């Protein structure tokens, strides 16, 4: 029997049932539905709508139902359309008429909204925690190779030498922004919809502020219609995951390049690579490619929800059932990627000699030449033009860039710039890539990670 069978004279068509049911994917929300239901029945008791014995019986029954789910022995009923129906049906089986009181002053609309907010609040925290584990992995790799360097790139062309730690910390900072966004969304969703009913509240004397307090919410959604229709927080979390996925994709692309023979900057551990079914020599960085590939899935899930929401009138519409599969999928997949990428970075063998040779490319001191001219009083644009001409002369003549510069260096001002590591050491400004600037950035990063962990 469905929750609305009194109004109908025939059962739901099988084709509609198959289209309508959501238990197959929303059963994973059972813990949060039961947590919300416990707060609801406590609120009913405080309002005088349940006596103490009925409350105790319902709380015990809900504990039993959760235990059945936990142990994998919960049996779905033939009419259990979703996890919320299943919990109520089982409570009524175990508690009889007392179980039938469990839905007093509540609609599935505010019940589902409460369950999903509770789940999403915890899930945002879980993803943020996994992001911080990846940040830790980046910092560990940086700490293993504190003086290693490589070229920094623009347009995938060698630009200037940077410390490996500086490069990895750039990723860490972007990931910390992802953590901030997740916390920000978590704070914004932390309001309880419970008590809104189907859309307009109830005539029964419940106290939504009290149940919100029980559930750890900061307060209640102010408007009952908004409470049951709002899925902004789902879209926000999906956006946060999509942008996090873009960052992970960028990191994956970089690992694919670094571990190719053409770059040769690094090798991933065997436990984070795969081989070829045909080519015996292959060692493929599949973890990085999958991180890159999943980003399309995350973006697609966000787009799917936004398109679903864009044309819905107030308040609840069944279209909103389509919020769960994208959310559940993105949250699960992004944590898989984060764990795998953290392990991949920890397995990384950075080939410092190969990267250092690339960073020693003579052309990477070009801007230092121009800046040294600026220190002597020459306007930067004129200095830039002169150095560009020397680069062109080197390329056209086949002479080493240092030899060309030496031929124009009447005062011997530039001889030290071509010494190993000099261009890197000159990167001294705050936030720059050189060793003198590195300790201050490391302290800032440590503080930022500590602050993010405190918010967990």
Secondary structure, DSSP 8 states (H G I E B T S, - for coil): --TTGGG-SS---HHHHHHH--HHHHGGGHHHHHHHHHHHHHHHHHTTSS-HHHHHHHHHHHHHHHHHHHTT-----TT--SHHHHHHHHHHHHHTTTGGGTTTT--HHHHHHHHHHHHHHHHHHHHHHHHHHHHHHHHHHHHHTTT-EEEEEETTEEEEEEEHHHHHHHHHHHHHHHHHHHHHHHHHH--B-TT-TTTT--SS---HHHHHHHTT-SSB-S-HHHHHH--HHHHHHHHHHHHHHHHHHHHHHHHHHHTSTTT--EE--GGG-B--SS-TT--B-HHHHHHHHHHHHHHHHHHHHHHHHTT--SS--GGGGGHHHHHHHHHHHHHHHHHHHHHHHHT-EE-HHHHHHHHT-GGGGHHHHHHHHHHTT--HHHHHHHHHHHHHHHHHH---HHHHHHHH-TT-TTGGGGSTTHHHHT--STT-SSHHHHHHHHHHHHHHHHHHHHH-
